[in-house]
Amino acid sequence: MDRFDREILDFMRSWAPYGGPPTDQALEEFGLTRDELIERVRLIVATEAARREHEQQRPWLRLQNTAPATDTKTSTKGH
């Protein structure tokens, strides 16, 4: 998440108790309509959730990649 995204989230949090920001405030602050700002917040939240999910899975992926490969062939040495 970059600085702009954090500023948007802080702005929206500050307006949350009042039902969200008025369109003129959103436009003045970010150059976005209220609806565009709300859509941007949804995108930020979804992206952050996906990033965190990926990070939580990362240790398991690392274990899968470093696990020794099992050989399914049977050895026929000596025959």
Residue frames as qw, qx, qy, qz and C-alpha x, y, z in Angstrom:
[[0.000, 0.891, 0.453, 0.000, 0.00, 0.00, 0.00],
 [0.447, 0.325, -0.014, 0.833, 1.43, 3.34, -0.97],
 [0.114, -0.191, -0.369, 0.902, 1.14, 6.72, 0.72],
 [0.347, -0.068, -0.296, -0.887, -1.78, 7.85, -1.45],
 [0.589, -0.280, -0.717, -0.247, -3.78, 4.73, -0.54],
 [0.410, -0.297, -0.647, 0.570, -3.07, 5.28, 3.17],
 [0.059, 0.091, 0.111, -0.988, -4.22, 8.89, 2.88],
 [0.491, -0.187, -0.508, -0.682, -7.45, 7.75, 1.24],
 [0.585, -0.328, -0.739, 0.069, -8.11, 5.22, 4.00],
 [0.268, -0.231, -0.474, 0.807, -7.36, 7.78, 6.73],
 [0.226, -0.024, -0.147, -0.963, -9.68, 10.28, 5.03],
 [0.577, -0.248, -0.611, -0.481, -12.48, 7.73, 4.75],
 [0.505, -0.297, -0.718, 0.376, -12.01, 6.61, 8.37],
 [0.095, -0.144, -0.311, 0.935, -12.30, 10.21, 9.54],
 [0.420, -0.008, -0.220, -0.880, -15.59, 10.61, 7.64],
 [0.337, -0.139, -0.924, -0.113, -17.01, 7.17, 8.54],
 [0.038, -0.363, -0.730, 0.578, -18.95, 8.35, 11.62],
 [0.276, 0.471, 0.102, -0.832, -20.77, 10.84, 9.37],
 [0.756, 0.459, 0.425, -0.192, -21.75, 8.40, 6.63],
 [0.702, 0.235, 0.361, 0.568, -18.74, 9.06, 4.43],
 [0.225, -0.346, 0.078, 0.907, -17.37, 12.22, 2.89],
 [0.464, 0.742, 0.274, -0.400, -19.44, 14.66, 0.89],
 [0.767, 0.489, 0.268, 0.317, -18.67, 14.71, -2.83],
 [0.207, 0.941, -0.120, 0.238, -17.11, 18.19, -2.69],
 [0.500, -0.731, 0.465, -0.007, -14.64, 17.09, 0.01],
 [0.848, -0.003, 0.483, 0.219, -13.65, 13.94, -1.89],
 [0.605, 0.716, 0.187, 0.294, -13.21, 15.93, -5.09],
 [0.041, -0.956, 0.232, -0.173, -11.19, 18.65, -3.38],
 [0.606, -0.613, 0.507, 0.014, -8.94, 16.23, -1.49],
 [0.611, -0.170, 0.730, 0.255, -8.33, 13.54, -4.11],
 [0.252, 0.372, -0.490, -0.747, -9.83, 14.68, -7.40],
 [0.149, -0.144, -0.957, -0.202, -12.33, 11.82, -7.23],
 [0.553, -0.392, -0.218, -0.702, -16.11, 11.82, -6.87],
 [0.576, -0.375, 0.546, -0.479, -17.51, 10.22, -3.75],
 [0.958, 0.145, 0.126, -0.215, -18.48, 7.09, -5.71],
 [0.685, 0.571, -0.405, 0.203, -15.01, 6.87, -7.30],
 [0.078, -0.602, 0.635, -0.478, -13.42, 7.24, -3.88],
 [0.788, -0.198, 0.421, -0.404, -15.60, 4.49, -2.43],
 [0.935, 0.342, -0.088, -0.035, -14.65, 2.21, -5.33],
 [0.400, 0.658, -0.537, 0.345, -10.99, 3.03, -4.76],
 [0.430, -0.485, 0.601, -0.468, -11.33, 2.09, -1.08],
 [0.942, 0.038, 0.217, -0.251, -12.86, -1.25, -2.08],
 [0.782, 0.531, -0.288, 0.155, -9.93, -1.87, -4.41],
 [0.061, 0.663, -0.599, 0.444, -7.38, -0.92, -1.73],
 [0.662, -0.332, 0.513, -0.433, -9.02, -3.21, 0.84],
 [0.964, 0.214, 0.077, -0.135, -9.30, -6.13, -1.59],
 [0.609, 0.626, -0.415, 0.255, -5.68, -5.73, -2.71],
 [0.150, -0.600, 0.625, -0.476, -4.43, -5.54, 0.87],
 [0.834, -0.167, 0.382, -0.362, -6.48, -8.61, 1.86],
 [0.920, 0.377, -0.108, 0.017, -5.04, -10.57, -1.07],
 [0.347, 0.678, -0.532, 0.369, -1.50, -9.48, -0.17],
 [0.429, -0.486, 0.599, -0.470, -1.95, -10.57, 3.45],
 [0.946, 0.049, 0.203, -0.248, -3.44, -13.90, 2.38],
 [0.770, 0.534, -0.308, 0.164, -0.47, -14.49, 0.12],
 [0.063, 0.648, -0.606, 0.456, 1.95, -13.64, 2.95],
 [0.700, -0.320, 0.477, -0.424, 0.19, -16.05, 5.28],
 [0.968, 0.218, 0.092, -0.085, 0.54, -18.83, 2.71],
 [0.384, 0.788, -0.474, 0.082, 4.16, -18.02, 1.95],
 [0.337, -0.521, 0.764, -0.178, 5.69, -20.22, 4.70],
 [0.811, 0.123, 0.544, -0.176, 3.67, -23.18, 3.43],
 [0.715, 0.694, -0.073, -0.050, 4.71, -22.50, -0.14],
 [0.079, 0.767, -0.628, 0.105, 8.33, -22.29, 0.98],
 [0.586, -0.281, 0.737, -0.184, 8.01, -25.69, 2.69],
 [0.845, 0.401, 0.324, -0.143, 6.47, -27.21, -0.41],
 [0.547, 0.795, -0.263, 0.016, 9.29, -25.90, -2.60],
 [0.018, 0.680, -0.707, 0.196, 12.06, -27.17, -0.31],
 [0.842, -0.171, 0.439, -0.262, 10.57, -30.57, 0.50],
 [0.212, -0.364, 0.835, 0.353, 12.67, -33.41, -0.90],
 [0.658, 0.252, -0.376, -0.602, 11.25, -34.91, -4.05],
 [0.708, -0.130, 0.669, -0.183, 9.99, -38.45, -3.71],
 [0.217, 0.347, -0.769, -0.492, 11.01, -40.86, -6.42],
 [0.808, 0.072, 0.251, -0.528, 8.08, -43.04, -7.47],
 [0.734, 0.412, -0.525, -0.126, 10.29, -45.40, -9.50],
 [0.877, -0.427, 0.219, -0.012, 11.45, -48.58, -7.83],
 [0.057, -0.728, 0.656, 0.190, 15.10, -49.40, -7.94],
 [0.968, 0.218, -0.027, -0.124, 16.11, -52.31, -10.16],
 [0.104, 0.743, -0.657, 0.074, 19.82, -52.43, -9.22],
 [0.328, -0.339, 0.872, -0.128, 21.33, -55.87, -9.16],
 [0.710, 0.288, 0.605, -0.218, 18.73, -57.51, -11.39]]
